Amino acid sequence: MDISNFLNYMAQISDAENPTIFPFPFALHIALAVISVIFFAYRFAVQKRPFQLIFAVAVPISLALWLSDNKTLFYAIGAVEFVLILAAVISTFVCKPKETEKAAESKKSEEK
């Protein structure tokens, strides 16, 4: 048996044993998504940084993968998630806090 046949055979076995996309169950995925949305929404309410709002929107989009086993949907959601993560990374550099906000935060931490 040559190596290419072996790799094809192993890929078929792994697809048969694990037919879903995620290695964890749907309930755990929902729980993690809800926790992360609450966390990022709270942090956005407190700090008003755009990347937190982007992440709060990006996380529940991954739940759409449970709608179908279609590879096109899988790659489309992956592309959307990639764009949102890229936008969040860019927004961390573009939307830096102003010097007055930094001074106020350091003053609050000194008072404690």
Secondary structure, DSSP 8 states (H G I E B T S, - for coil): --HHHHHHHHHHHHHHH--SS-SS-HHHHHHHHHHHHHHHHHHHHHH--HHHHHHHHHHHHGGGGGG---HHHHHHHHHHHHHHHHHHHHHHHHS---HHHHHHHHHHHHH-
